[in-house]
Every structure is written in structure tokens, then in C-alpha cells.
Amino acid sequence: MSDRANRIETILYDADGNRTDDDAAAVRAETVEIDADGNVVQTHAHDSLAWEVDPISLEGDAGEAATRPKHD
């Protein structure tokens, strides 16, 4: 038994269920408690924190296009 404290980490997953370090690609997160030997001792899925990407935020819309004033 080690006297080192357990650590808490958040693991991100992409849409295919693979671990990712890319915040932009993450669609799900899980918090894990890891003991001093590197073993996961507790997990907590954050299903209520799962999010969906709004297509408009990726594609933009006409209101986001740059405009210039027209001079008559």
C-alpha cells in the first residue's frame, strides 16, 4: 500500500467511443479515480453532461458572414 493520494482524471471520448485529448472532438466525458498504482478505483459517467454539436456552429449561417456597408 502506498501513502500517495488517489488522483481524479476526466477522460474524454469522441463520437466513435475512442479516448481523445481533443476537446473539440469530445462528445462524452467520464471522471475516474485512480490509485497510486494506476488502477481505476471508481468511475462516474457524466451522461447528463453529454453534448451535441449544433450544426450551425460548425457551418455558420448568413448572419455570421462578414458584411460591408453599401454606399448608394
PDB file of N, CA, C, O and CB in Angstrom:
ATOM      1  N   MET A   1       0.850  -1.184   0.000  1.00  0.00           N
ATOM      2  CA  MET A   1       0.000   0.000   0.000  1.00  0.00           C
ATOM      3  C   MET A   1       0.887   1.236   0.000  1.00  0.00           C
ATOM      4  O   MET A   1       1.885   1.303   0.718  1.00  0.00           O
ATOM      5  CB  MET A   1      -0.962   0.005   1.224  1.00  0.00           C
ATOM      6  N   SER A   2       0.514   2.189  -0.799  1.00  0.00           N
ATOM      7  CA  SER A   2       1.291   3.416  -0.931  1.00  0.00           C
ATOM      8  C   SER A   2       0.632   4.530  -0.129  1.00  0.00           C
ATOM      9  O   SER A   2      -0.576   4.505   0.110  1.00  0.00           O
ATOM     10  CB  SER A   2       1.429   3.822  -2.415  1.00  0.00           C
ATOM     11  N   ASP A   3       1.433   5.505   0.285  1.00  0.00           N
ATOM     12  CA  ASP A   3       0.871   6.630   1.017  1.00  0.00           C
ATOM     13  C   ASP A   3       0.549   7.792   0.081  1.00  0.00           C
ATOM     14  O   ASP A   3       0.164   8.869   0.536  1.00  0.00           O
ATOM     15  CB  ASP A   3       1.837   7.085   2.108  1.00  0.00           C
ATOM     16  N   ARG A   4       0.705   7.576  -1.226  1.00  0.00           N
ATOM     17  CA  ARG A   4       0.343   8.610  -2.195  1.00  0.00           C
ATOM     18  C   ARG A   4      -1.175   8.669  -2.336  1.00  0.00           C
ATOM     19  O   ARG A   4      -1.854   7.645  -2.266  1.00  0.00           O
ATOM     20  CB  ARG A   4       1.010   8.337  -3.571  1.00  0.00           C
ATOM     21  N   ALA A   5      -1.695   9.864  -2.531  1.00  0.00           N
ATOM     22  CA  ALA A   5      -3.138  10.054  -2.648  1.00  0.00           C
ATOM     23  C   ALA A   5      -3.639   9.622  -4.026  1.00  0.00           C
ATOM     24  O   ALA A   5      -2.903   9.647  -5.012  1.00  0.00           O
ATOM     25  CB  ALA A   5      -3.505  11.521  -2.389  1.00  0.00           C
ATOM     26  N   ASN A   6      -4.893   9.230  -4.064  1.00  0.00           N
ATOM     27  CA  ASN A   6      -5.527   8.930  -5.341  1.00  0.00           C
ATOM     28  C   ASN A   6      -5.692  10.222  -6.120  1.00  0.00           C
ATOM     29  O   ASN A   6      -5.771  11.306  -5.542  1.00  0.00           O
ATOM     30  CB  ASN A   6      -6.896   8.226  -5.139  1.00  0.00           C
ATOM     31  N   ARG A   7      -5.741  10.095  -7.431  1.00  0.00           N
ATOM     32  CA  ARG A   7      -5.940  11.283  -8.263  1.00  0.00           C
ATOM     33  C   ARG A   7      -7.225  11.120  -9.068  1.00  0.00           C
ATOM     34  O   ARG A   7      -7.675  10.004  -9.327  1.00  0.00           O
ATOM     35  CB  ARG A   7      -4.722  11.516  -9.208  1.00  0.00           C
ATOM     36  N   ILE A   8      -7.792  12.225  -9.449  1.00  0.00           N
ATOM     37  CA  ILE A   8      -9.018  12.265 -10.232  1.00  0.00           C
ATOM     38  C   ILE A   8      -8.662  12.759 -11.626  1.00  0.00           C
ATOM     39  O   ILE A   8      -7.945  13.748 -11.772  1.00  0.00           O
ATOM     40  CB  ILE A   8     -10.101  13.179  -9.562  1.00  0.00           C
ATOM     41  N   GLU A   9      -9.160  12.075 -12.647  1.00  0.00           N
ATOM     42  CA  GLU A   9      -8.935  12.486 -14.031  1.00  0.00           C
ATOM     43  C   GLU A   9     -10.255  12.456 -14.776  1.00  0.00           C
ATOM     44  O   GLU A   9     -11.149  11.677 -14.446  1.00  0.00           O
ATOM     45  CB  GLU A   9      -7.891  11.574 -14.725  1.00  0.00           C
ATOM     46  N   THR A  10     -10.370  13.299 -15.773  1.00  0.00           N
ATOM     47  CA  THR A  10     -11.513  13.273 -16.671  1.00  0.00           C
ATOM     48  C   THR A  10     -11.034  12.744 -18.005  1.00  0.00           C
ATOM     49  O   THR A  10     -10.062  13.243 -18.573  1.00  0.00           O
ATOM     50  CB  THR A  10     -12.164  14.682 -16.819  1.00  0.00           C
ATOM     51  N   ILE A  11     -11.720  11.733 -18.499  1.00  0.00           N
ATOM     52  CA  ILE A  11     -11.368  11.122 -19.778  1.00  0.00           C
ATOM     53  C   ILE A  11     -12.420  11.542 -20.793  1.00  0.00           C
ATOM     54  O   ILE A  11     -13.620  11.409 -20.550  1.00  0.00           O
ATOM     55  CB  ILE A  11     -11.273   9.556 -19.666  1.00  0.00           C
ATOM     56  N   LEU A  12     -11.963  12.047 -21.927  1.00  0.00           N
ATOM     57  CA  LEU A  12     -12.853  12.473 -22.999  1.00  0.00           C
ATOM     58  C   LEU A  12     -12.934  11.390 -24.061  1.00  0.00           C
ATOM     59  O   LEU A  12     -11.959  10.687 -24.323  1.00  0.00           O
ATOM     60  CB  LEU A  12     -12.375  13.800 -23.614  1.00  0.00           C
ATOM     61  N   TYR A  13     -14.115  11.262 -24.675  1.00  0.00           N
ATOM     62  CA  TYR A  13     -14.336  10.281 -25.736  1.00  0.00           C
ATOM     63  C   TYR A  13     -14.914  10.975 -26.956  1.00  0.00           C
ATOM     64  O   TYR A  13     -15.707  11.909 -26.833  1.00  0.00           O
ATOM     65  CB  TYR A  13     -15.276   9.148 -25.258  1.00  0.00           C
ATOM     66  N   ASP A  14     -14.508  10.509 -28.148  1.00  0.00           N
ATOM     67  CA  ASP A  14     -15.046  11.060 -29.387  1.00  0.00           C
ATOM     68  C   ASP A  14     -16.344  10.337 -29.756  1.00  0.00           C
ATOM     69  O   ASP A  14     -16.805   9.466 -29.018  1.00  0.00           O
ATOM     70  CB  ASP A  14     -14.010  10.944 -30.533  1.00  0.00           C
ATOM     71  N   ALA A  15     -16.928  10.700 -30.898  1.00  0.00           N
ATOM     72  CA  ALA A  15     -18.205  10.130 -31.326  1.00  0.00           C
ATOM     73  C   ALA A  15     -18.132   8.630 -31.575  1.00  0.00           C
ATOM     74  O   ALA A  15     -19.153   7.946 -31.505  1.00  0.00           O
ATOM     75  CB  ALA A  15     -18.679  10.822 -32.575  1.00  0.00           C
ATOM     76  N   ASP A  16     -16.944   8.105 -31.864  1.00  0.00           N
ATOM     77  CA  ASP A  16     -16.777   6.670 -32.100  1.00  0.00           C
ATOM     78  C   ASP A  16     -16.511   5.899 -30.811  1.00  0.00           C
ATOM     79  O   ASP A  16     -16.363   4.677 -30.844  1.00  0.00           O
ATOM     80  CB  ASP A  16     -15.642   6.435 -33.078  1.00  0.00           C
ATOM     81  N   GLY A  17     -16.448   6.595 -29.677  1.00  0.00           N
ATOM     82  CA  GLY A  17     -16.210   5.940 -28.395  1.00  0.00           C
ATOM     83  C   GLY A  17     -14.750   5.769 -28.044  1.00  0.00           C
ATOM     84  O   GLY A  17     -14.419   5.081 -27.078  1.00  0.00           O
ATOM     85  N   ASN A  18     -13.866   6.391 -28.820  1.00  0.00           N
ATOM     86  CA  ASN A  18     -12.430   6.305 -28.555  1.00  0.00           C
ATOM     87  C   ASN A  18     -11.989   7.454 -27.653  1.00  0.00           C
ATOM     88  O   ASN A  18     -12.549   8.549 -27.712  1.00  0.00           O
ATOM     89  CB  ASN A  18     -11.630   6.323 -29.877  1.00  0.00           C
ATOM     90  N   ARG A  19     -10.979   7.198 -26.815  1.00  0.00           N
ATOM     91  CA  ARG A  19     -10.422   8.266 -25.990  1.00  0.00           C
ATOM     92  C   ARG A  19      -9.816   9.334 -26.886  1.00  0.00           C
ATOM     93  O   ARG A  19      -9.249   9.034 -27.937  1.00  0.00           O
ATOM     94  CB  ARG A  19      -9.363   7.713 -25.006  1.00  0.00           C
ATOM     95  N   THR A  20      -9.944  10.581 -26.456  1.00  0.00           N
ATOM     96  CA  THR A  20      -9.360  11.688 -27.203  1.00  0.00           C
ATOM     97  C   THR A  20      -8.876  12.752 -26.231  1.00  0.00           C
ATOM     98  O   THR A  20      -9.423  12.907 -25.139  1.00  0.00           O
ATOM     99  CB  THR A  20     -10.381  12.283 -28.203  1.00  0.00           C
ATOM    100  N   ASP A  21      -7.851  13.476 -26.634  1.00  0.00           N
ATOM    101  CA  ASP A  21      -7.382  14.629 -25.870  1.00  0.00           C
ATOM    102  C   ASP A  21      -7.877  15.924 -26.494  1.00  0.00           C
ATOM    103  O   ASP A  21      -7.630  17.011 -25.972  1.00  0.00           O
ATOM    104  CB  ASP A  21      -5.851  14.633 -25.784  1.00  0.00           C
ATOM    105  N   ASP A  22      -8.580  15.798 -27.620  1.00  0.00           N
ATOM    106  CA  ASP A  22      -9.076  16.946 -28.366  1.00  0.00           C
ATOM    107  C   ASP A  22     -10.446  17.362 -27.827  1.00  0.00           C
ATOM    108  O   ASP A  22     -11.444  16.676 -28.051  1.00  0.00           O
ATOM    109  CB  ASP A  22      -9.158  16.621 -29.878  1.00  0.00           C
ATOM    110  N   ASP A  23     -10.486  18.479 -27.121  1.00  0.00           N
ATOM    111  CA  ASP A  23     -11.749  18.962 -26.556  1.00  0.00           C
ATOM    112  C   ASP A  23     -12.816  19.162 -27.625  1.00  0.00           C
ATOM    113  O   ASP A  23     -13.998  18.917 -27.380  1.00  0.00           O
ATOM    114  CB  ASP A  23     -11.524  20.268 -25.810  1.00  0.00           C
ATOM    115  N   ALA A  24     -12.402  19.606 -28.813  1.00  0.00           N
ATOM    116  CA  ALA A  24     -13.353  19.886 -29.880  1.00  0.00           C
ATOM    117  C   ALA A  24     -13.988  18.613 -30.428  1.00  0.00           C
ATOM    118  O   ALA A  24     -15.117  18.654 -30.915  1.00  0.00           O
ATOM    119  CB  ALA A  24     -12.670  20.642 -30.999  1.00  0.00           C
ATOM    120  N   ALA A  25     -13.292  17.493 -30.359  1.00  0.00           N
ATOM    121  CA  ALA A  25     -13.814  16.229 -30.885  1.00  0.00           C
ATOM    122  C   ALA A  25     -14.587  15.442 -29.832  1.00  0.00           C
ATOM    123  O   ALA A  25     -15.284  14.484 -30.166  1.00  0.00           O
ATOM    124  CB  ALA A  25     -12.676  15.379 -31.423  1.00  0.00           C
ATOM    125  N   ALA A  26     -14.473  15.831 -28.580  1.00  0.00           N
ATOM    126  CA  ALA A  26     -15.100  15.074 -27.492  1.00  0.00           C
ATOM    127  C   ALA A  26     -16.607  15.261 -27.480  1.00  0.00           C
ATOM    128  O   ALA A  26     -17.115  16.369 -27.649  1.00  0.00           O
ATOM    129  CB  ALA A  26     -14.517  15.496 -26.147  1.00  0.00           C
ATOM    130  N   VAL A  27     -17.316  14.149 -27.276  1.00  0.00           N
ATOM    131  CA  VAL A  27     -18.770  14.197 -27.166  1.00  0.00           C
ATOM    132  C   VAL A  27     -19.256  13.614 -25.840  1.00  0.00           C
ATOM    133  O   VAL A  27     -20.442  13.698 -25.522  1.00  0.00           O
ATOM    134  CB  VAL A  27     -19.408  13.449 -28.328  1.00  0.00           C
ATOM    135  N   ARG A  28     -18.347  13.026 -25.070  1.00  0.00           N
ATOM    136  CA  ARG A  28     -18.713  12.408 -23.795  1.00  0.00           C
ATOM    137  C   ARG A  28     -17.514  12.451 -22.868  1.00  0.00           C
ATOM    138  O   ARG A  28     -16.367  12.423 -23.315  1.00  0.00           O
ATOM    139  CB  ARG A  28     -19.205  10.944 -23.993  1.00  0.00           C
ATOM    140  N   ALA A  29     -17.789  12.521 -21.577  1.00  0.00           N
ATOM    141  CA  ALA A  29     -16.707  12.553 -20.591  1.00  0.00           C
ATOM    142  C   ALA A  29     -17.006  11.578 -19.459  1.00  0.00           C
ATOM    143  O   ALA A  29     -18.162  11.273 -19.165  1.00  0.00           O
ATOM    144  CB  ALA A  29     -16.512  13.983 -20.033  1.00  0.00           C
ATOM    145  N   GLU A  30     -15.943  11.100 -18.838  1.00  0.00           N
ATOM    146  CA  GLU A  30     -16.061  10.209 -17.686  1.00  0.00           C
ATOM    147  C   GLU A  30     -14.997  10.625 -16.680  1.00  0.00           C
ATOM    148  O   GLU A  30     -13.841  10.837 -17.046  1.00  0.00           O
ATOM    149  CB  GLU A  30     -15.901   8.694 -18.099  1.00  0.00           C
ATOM    150  N   THR A  31     -15.385  10.742 -15.421  1.00  0.00           N
ATOM    151  CA  THR A  31     -14.433  11.055 -14.365  1.00  0.00           C
ATOM    152  C   THR A  31     -14.028   9.758 -13.690  1.00  0.00           C
ATOM    153  O   THR A  31     -14.879   8.944 -13.330  1.00  0.00           O
ATOM    154  CB  THR A  31     -15.032  12.060 -13.337  1.00  0.00           C
ATOM    155  N   VAL A  32     -12.721   9.566 -13.518  1.00  0.00           N
ATOM    156  CA  VAL A  32     -12.223   8.344 -12.888  1.00  0.00           C
ATOM    157  C   VAL A  32     -11.312   8.705 -11.728  1.00  0.00           C
ATOM    158  O   VAL A  32     -10.607   9.714 -11.762  1.00  0.00           O
ATOM    159  CB  VAL A  32     -11.473   7.456 -13.911  1.00  0.00           C
ATOM    160  N   GLU A  33     -11.339   7.866 -10.704  1.00  0.00           N
ATOM    161  CA  GLU A  33     -10.413   7.990  -9.583  1.00  0.00           C
ATOM    162  C   GLU A  33      -9.375   6.898  -9.751  1.00  0.00           C
ATOM    163  O   GLU A  33      -9.715   5.722  -9.881  1.00  0.00           O
ATOM    164  CB  GLU A  33     -11.149   7.882  -8.192  1.00  0.00           C
ATOM    165  N   ILE A  34      -8.106   7.290  -9.746  1.00  0.00           N
ATOM    166  CA  ILE A  34      -7.005   6.366  -9.992  1.00  0.00           C
ATOM    167  C   ILE A  34      -6.134   6.301  -8.746  1.00  0.00           C
ATOM    168  O   ILE A  34      -5.753   7.327  -8.184  1.00  0.00           O
ATOM    169  CB  ILE A  34      -6.170   6.800 -11.233  1.00  0.00           C
ATOM    170  N   ASP A  35      -5.819   5.059  -8.316  1.00  0.00           N
ATOM    171  CA  ASP A  35      -4.975   4.909  -7.131  1.00  0.00           C
ATOM    172  C   ASP A  35      -3.501   5.088  -7.494  1.00  0.00           C
ATOM    173  O   ASP A  35      -3.159   5.295  -8.659  1.00  0.00           O
ATOM    174  CB  ASP A  35      -5.200   3.530  -6.480  1.00  0.00           C
ATOM    175  N   ALA A  36      -2.649   5.008  -6.499  1.00  0.00           N
ATOM    176  CA  ALA A  36      -1.214   5.251  -6.678  1.00  0.00           C
ATOM    177  C   ALA A  36      -0.560   4.252  -7.624  1.00  0.00           C
ATOM    178  O   ALA A  36       0.490   4.537  -8.200  1.00  0.00           O
ATOM    179  CB  ALA A  36      -0.514   5.207  -5.340  1.00  0.00           C
ATOM    180  N   ASP A  37      -1.177   3.078  -7.786  1.00  0.00           N
ATOM    181  CA  ASP A  37      -0.623   2.060  -8.682  1.00  0.00           C
ATOM    182  C   ASP A  37      -1.156   2.181 -10.104  1.00  0.00           C
ATOM    183  O   ASP A  37      -0.796   1.380 -10.966  1.00  0.00           O
ATOM    184  CB  ASP A  37      -0.927   0.679  -8.145  1.00  0.00           C
ATOM    185  N   GLY A  38      -2.014   3.176 -10.362  1.00  0.00           N
ATOM    186  CA  GLY A  38      -2.557   3.384 -11.698  1.00  0.00           C
ATOM    187  C   GLY A  38      -3.834   2.623 -11.979  1.00  0.00           C
ATOM    188  O   GLY A  38      -4.295   2.587 -13.119  1.00  0.00           O
ATOM    189  N   ASN A  39      -4.413   2.014 -10.957  1.00  0.00           N
ATOM    190  CA  ASN A  39      -5.661   1.268 -11.124  1.00  0.00           C
ATOM    191  C   ASN A  39      -6.860   2.187 -10.939  1.00  0.00           C
ATOM    192  O   ASN A  39      -6.871   3.027 -10.039  1.00  0.00           O
ATOM    193  CB  ASN A  39      -5.732   0.097 -10.130  1.00  0.00           C
ATOM    194  N   VAL A  40      -7.867   2.028 -11.789  1.00  0.00           N
ATOM    195  CA  VAL A  40      -9.101   2.790 -11.647  1.00  0.00           C
ATOM    196  C   VAL A  40      -9.882   2.184 -10.488  1.00  0.00           C
ATOM    197  O   VAL A  40     -10.202   0.995 -10.500  1.00  0.00           O
ATOM    198  CB  VAL A  40      -9.944   2.781 -12.974  1.00  0.00           C
ATOM    199  N   VAL A  41     -10.186   3.001  -9.495  1.00  0.00           N
ATOM    200  CA  VAL A  41     -10.908   2.505  -8.327  1.00  0.00           C
ATOM    201  C   VAL A  41     -12.368   2.943  -8.312  1.00  0.00           C
ATOM    202  O   VAL A  41     -13.182   2.377  -7.583  1.00  0.00           O
ATOM    203  CB  VAL A  41     -10.226   2.974  -7.065  1.00  0.00           C
ATOM    204  N   GLN A  42     -12.701   3.959  -9.123  1.00  0.00           N
ATOM    205  CA  GLN A  42     -14.080   4.412  -9.193  1.00  0.00           C
ATOM    206  C   GLN A  42     -14.276   5.190 -10.479  1.00  0.00           C
ATOM    207  O   GLN A  42     -13.388   5.929 -10.905  1.00  0.00           O
ATOM    208  CB  GLN A  42     -14.449   5.276  -7.963  1.00  0.00           C
ATOM    209  N   THR A  43     -15.439   5.027 -11.102  1.00  0.00           N
ATOM    210  CA  THR A  43     -15.766   5.787 -12.308  1.00  0.00           C
ATOM    211  C   THR A  43     -17.116   6.459 -12.122  1.00  0.00           C
ATOM    212  O   THR A  43     -17.959   6.000 -11.351  1.00  0.00           O
ATOM    213  CB  THR A  43     -15.778   4.871 -13.564  1.00  0.00           C
ATOM    214  N   HIS A  44     -17.298   7.543 -12.835  1.00  0.00           N
ATOM    215  CA  HIS A  44     -18.576   8.240 -12.825  1.00  0.00           C
ATOM    216  C   HIS A  44     -18.777   8.840 -14.208  1.00  0.00           C
ATOM    217  O   HIS A  44     -18.112   9.805 -14.583  1.00  0.00           O
ATOM    218  CB  HIS A  44     -18.627   9.343 -11.707  1.00  0.00           C
ATOM    219  N   ALA A  45     -19.704   8.255 -14.963  1.00  0.00           N
ATOM    220  CA  ALA A  45     -20.015   8.781 -16.295  1.00  0.00           C
ATOM    221  C   ALA A  45     -20.864  10.034 -16.142  1.00  0.00           C
ATOM    222  O   ALA A  45     -21.713  10.118 -15.255  1.00  0.00           O
ATOM    223  CB  ALA A  45     -20.752   7.716 -17.166  1.00  0.00           C
ATOM    224  N   HIS A  46     -20.632  10.979 -16.993  1.00  0.00           N
ATOM    225  CA  HIS A  46     -21.371  12.239 -16.962  1.00  0.00           C
ATOM    226  C   HIS A  46     -22.353  12.282 -18.115  1.00  0.00           C
ATOM    227  O   HIS A  46     -22.251  13.135 -18.997  1.00  0.00           O
ATOM    228  CB  HIS A  46     -20.412  13.446 -17.025  1.00  0.00           C
ATOM    229  N   ASP A  47     -23.311  11.355 -18.109  1.00  0.00           N
ATOM    230  CA  ASP A  47     -24.291  11.315 -19.189  1.00  0.00           C
ATOM    231  C   ASP A  47     -25.090  12.608 -19.267  1.00  0.00           C
ATOM    232  O   ASP A  47     -25.454  13.052 -20.356  1.00  0.00           O
ATOM    233  CB  ASP A  47     -25.230  10.134 -19.003  1.00  0.00           C
ATOM    234  N   SER A  48     -25.361  13.204 -18.134  1.00  0.00           N
ATOM    235  CA  SER A  48     -26.120  14.452 -18.142  1.00  0.00           C
ATOM    236  C   SER A  48     -25.292  15.601 -18.706  1.00  0.00           C
ATOM    237  O   SER A  48     -25.835  16.653 -19.043  1.00  0.00           O
ATOM    238  CB  SER A  48     -26.595  14.793 -16.732  1.00  0.00           C
ATOM    239  N   LEU A  49     -23.982  15.402 -18.809  1.00  0.00           N
ATOM    240  CA  LEU A  49     -23.116  16.436 -19.372  1.00  0.00           C
ATOM    241  C   LEU A  49     -22.770  16.157 -20.831  1.00  0.00           C
ATOM    242  O   LEU A  49     -22.015  16.913 -21.443  1.00  0.00           O
ATOM    243  CB  LEU A  49     -21.842  16.552 -18.554  1.00  0.00           C
ATOM    244  N   ALA A  50     -23.317  15.076 -21.394  1.00  0.00           N
ATOM    245  CA  ALA A  50     -23.055  14.780 -22.802  1.00  0.00           C
ATOM    246  C   ALA A  50     -23.636  15.925 -23.629  1.00  0.00           C
ATOM    247  O   ALA A  50     -24.655  16.510 -23.261  1.00  0.00           O
ATOM    248  CB  ALA A  50     -23.674  13.389 -23.229  1.00  0.00           C
ATOM    249  N   TRP A  51     -22.998  16.233 -24.722  1.00  0.00           N
ATOM    250  CA  TRP A  51     -23.456  17.351 -25.526  1.00  0.00           C
ATOM    251  C   TRP A  51     -23.489  16.967 -26.990  1.00  0.00           C
ATOM    252  O   TRP A  51     -22.826  16.026 -27.426  1.00  0.00           O
ATOM    253  CB  TRP A  51     -22.563  18.569 -25.314  1.00  0.00           C
ATOM    254  N   GLU A  52     -24.279  17.720 -27.739  1.00  0.00           N
ATOM    255  CA  GLU A  52     -24.347  17.555 -29.177  1.00  0.00           C
ATOM    256  C   GLU A  52     -23.858  18.847 -29.805  1.00  0.00           C
ATOM    257  O   GLU A  52     -24.067  19.933 -29.266  1.00  0.00           O
ATOM    258  CB  GLU A  52     -25.791  17.198 -29.650  1.00  0.00           C
ATOM    259  N   VAL A  53     -23.214  18.717 -30.931  1.00  0.00           N
ATOM    260  CA  VAL A  53     -22.705  19.887 -31.632  1.00  0.00           C
ATOM    261  C   VAL A  53     -23.819  20.458 -32.496  1.00  0.00           C
ATOM    262  O   VAL A  53     -24.464  19.735 -33.254  1.00  0.00           O
ATOM    263  CB  VAL A  53     -21.459  19.532 -32.491  1.00  0.00           C
ATOM    264  N   ASP A  54     -24.034  21.745 -32.376  1.00  0.00           N
ATOM    265  CA  ASP A  54     -25.024  22.437 -33.189  1.00  0.00           C
ATOM    266  C   ASP A  54     -24.437  22.638 -34.577  1.00  0.00           C
ATOM    267  O   ASP A  54     -23.398  23.287 -34.706  1.00  0.00           O
ATOM    268  CB  ASP A  54     -25.439  23.799 -32.547  1.00  0.00           C
ATOM    269  N   PRO A  55     -25.073  22.097 -35.635  1.00  0.00           N
ATOM    270  CA  PRO A  55     -24.511  22.213 -36.986  1.00  0.00           C
ATOM    271  C   PRO A  55     -24.256  23.660 -37.417  1.00  0.00           C
ATOM    272  O   PRO A  55     -23.301  23.930 -38.145  1.00  0.00           O
ATOM    273  CB  PRO A  55     -25.441  21.556 -37.978  1.00  0.00           C
ATOM    274  N   ILE A  56     -25.095  24.579 -36.974  1.00  0.00           N
ATOM    275  CA  ILE A  56     -24.893  25.980 -37.350  1.00  0.00           C
ATOM    276  C   ILE A  56     -23.576  26.501 -36.789  1.00  0.00           C
ATOM    277  O   ILE A  56     -22.921  27.330 -37.419  1.00  0.00           O
ATOM    278  CB  ILE A  56     -26.062  26.847 -36.852  1.00  0.00           C
ATOM    279  N   SER A  57     -23.183  26.020 -35.607  1.00  0.00           N
ATOM    280  CA  SER A  57     -21.922  26.491 -35.035  1.00  0.00           C
ATOM    281  C   SER A  57     -20.728  26.001 -35.839  1.00  0.00           C
ATOM    282  O   SER A  57     -19.665  26.621 -35.806  1.00  0.00           O
ATOM    283  CB  SER A  57     -21.793  26.035 -33.587  1.00  0.00           C
ATOM    284  N   LEU A  58     -20.889  24.894 -36.563  1.00  0.00           N
ATOM    285  CA  LEU A  58     -19.807  24.391 -37.406  1.00  0.00           C
ATOM    286  C   LEU A  58     -19.835  25.013 -38.798  1.00  0.00           C
ATOM    287  O   LEU A  58     -18.796  25.362 -39.358  1.00  0.00           O
ATOM    288  CB  LEU A  58     -19.889  22.877 -37.517  1.00  0.00           C
ATOM    289  N   GLU A  59     -21.036  25.146 -39.342  1.00  0.00           N
ATOM    290  CA  GLU A  59     -21.181  25.617 -40.720  1.00  0.00           C
ATOM    291  C   GLU A  59     -21.355  27.118 -40.813  1.00  0.00           C
ATOM    292  O   GLU A  59     -21.068  27.715 -41.851  1.00  0.00           O
ATOM    293  CB  GLU A  59     -22.349  24.939 -41.375  1.00  0.00           C
ATOM    294  N   GLY A  60     -21.818  27.728 -39.752  1.00  0.00           N
ATOM    295  CA  GLY A  60     -22.103  29.152 -39.781  1.00  0.00           C
ATOM    296  C   GLY A  60     -23.452  29.406 -40.438  1.00  0.00           C
ATOM    297  O   GLY A  60     -24.088  28.475 -40.933  1.00  0.00           O
ATOM    298  N   ASP A  61     -23.877  30.625 -40.444  1.00  0.00           N
ATOM    299  CA  ASP A  61     -25.105  30.998 -41.135  1.00  0.00           C
ATOM    300  C   ASP A  61     -24.907  32.384 -41.731  1.00  0.00           C
ATOM    301  O   ASP A  61     -23.892  33.037 -41.491  1.00  0.00           O
ATOM    302  CB  ASP A  61     -26.336  30.967 -40.170  1.00  0.00           C
ATOM    303  N   ALA A  62     -25.877  32.818 -42.502  1.00  0.00           N
ATOM    304  CA  ALA A  62     -25.747  34.098 -43.213  1.00  0.00           C
ATOM    305  C   ALA A  62     -25.522  35.262 -42.256  1.00  0.00           C
ATOM    306  O   ALA A  62     -24.857  36.234 -42.618  1.00  0.00           O
ATOM    307  CB  ALA A  62     -26.991  34.361 -44.054  1.00  0.00           C
ATOM    308  N   GLY A  63     -26.054  35.184 -41.063  1.00  0.00           N
ATOM    309  CA  GLY A  63     -25.884  36.258 -40.091  1.00  0.00           C
ATOM    310  C   GLY A  63     -24.458  36.397 -39.590  1.00  0.00           C
ATOM    311  O   GLY A  63     -24.098  37.426 -39.020  1.00  0.00           O
ATOM    312  N   GLU A  64     -23.641  35.368 -39.797  1.00  0.00           N
ATOM    313  CA  GLU A  64     -22.256  35.422 -39.341  1.00  0.00           C
ATOM    314  C   GLU A  64     -21.297  35.871 -40.440  1.00  0.00           C
ATOM    315  O   GLU A  64     -20.117  36.104 -40.177  1.00  0.00           O
ATOM    316  CB  GLU A  64     -21.833  34.069 -38.819  1.00  0.00           C
ATOM    317  N   ALA A  65     -21.797  35.992 -41.669  1.00  0.00           N
ATOM    318  CA  ALA A  65     -20.932  36.378 -42.784  1.00  0.00           C
ATOM    319  C   ALA A  65     -20.511  37.841 -42.632  1.00  0.00           C
ATOM    320  O   ALA A  65     -21.286  38.683 -42.177  1.00  0.00           O
ATOM    321  CB  ALA A  65     -21.654  36.157 -44.141  1.00  0.00           C
ATOM    322  N   ALA A  66     -19.298  38.115 -43.015  1.00  0.00           N
ATOM    323  CA  ALA A  66     -18.794  39.491 -42.952  1.00  0.00           C
ATOM    324  C   ALA A  66     -19.541  40.347 -43.966  1.00  0.00           C
ATOM    325  O   ALA A  66     -19.756  39.929 -45.104  1.00  0.00           O
ATOM    326  CB  ALA A  66     -17.259  39.540 -43.218  1.00  0.00           C
ATOM    327  N   THR A  67     -19.927  41.520 -43.559  1.00  0.00           N
ATOM    328  CA  THR A  67     -20.641  42.424 -44.464  1.00  0.00           C
ATOM    329  C   THR A  67     -19.973  43.784 -44.443  1.00  0.00           C
ATOM    330  O   THR A  67     -19.294  44.158 -43.487  1.00  0.00           O
ATOM    331  CB  THR A  67     -22.135  42.547 -44.071  1.00  0.00           C
ATOM    332  N   ARG A  68     -20.185  44.507 -45.523  1.00  0.00           N
ATOM    333  CA  ARG A  68     -19.688  45.878 -45.614  1.00  0.00           C
ATOM    334  C   ARG A  68     -20.863  46.782 -45.918  1.00  0.00           C
ATOM    335  O   ARG A  68     -21.794  46.380 -46.615  1.00  0.00           O
ATOM    336  CB  ARG A  68     -18.575  46.018 -46.701  1.00  0.00           C
ATOM    337  N   PRO A  69     -20.829  47.984 -45.411  1.00  0.00           N
ATOM    338  CA  PRO A  69     -21.934  48.898 -45.711  1.00  0.00           C
ATOM    339  C   PRO A  69     -21.955  49.232 -47.196  1.00  0.00           C
ATOM    340  O   PRO A  69     -20.913  49.359 -47.838  1.00  0.00           O
ATOM    341  CB  PRO A  69     -21.817  50.189 -44.876  1.00  0.00           C
ATOM    342  N   LYS A  70     -23.156  49.370 -47.721  1.00  0.00           N
ATOM    343  CA  LYS A  70     -23.305  49.742 -49.134  1.00  0.00           C
ATOM    344  C   LYS A  70     -23.472  51.252 -49.215  1.00  0.00           C
ATOM    345  O   LYS A  70     -24.235  51.850 -48.456  1.00  0.00           O
ATOM    346  CB  LYS A  70     -24.525  49.007 -49.798  1.00  0.00           C
ATOM    347  N   HIS A  71     -22.753  51.852 -50.139  1.00  0.00           N
ATOM    348  CA  HIS A  71     -22.861  53.294 -50.356  1.00  0.00           C
ATOM    349  C   HIS A  71     -23.639  53.518 -51.640  1.00  0.00           C
ATOM    350  O   HIS A  71     -23.232  53.066 -52.710  1.00  0.00           O
ATOM    351  CB  HIS A  71     -21.450  53.975 -50.425  1.00  0.00           C
ATOM    352  N   ASP A  72     -24.774  54.225 -51.528  1.00  0.00           N
ATOM    353  CA  ASP A  72     -25.610  54.465 -52.717  1.00  0.00           C
ATOM    354  C   ASP A  72     -25.090  55.578 -53.558  1.00  0.00           C
ATOM    355  O   ASP A  72     -25.679  55.900 -54.590  1.00  0.00           O
ATOM    356  CB  ASP A  72     -27.020  54.769 -52.324  1.00  0.00           C
TER     357      ASP A  72
END
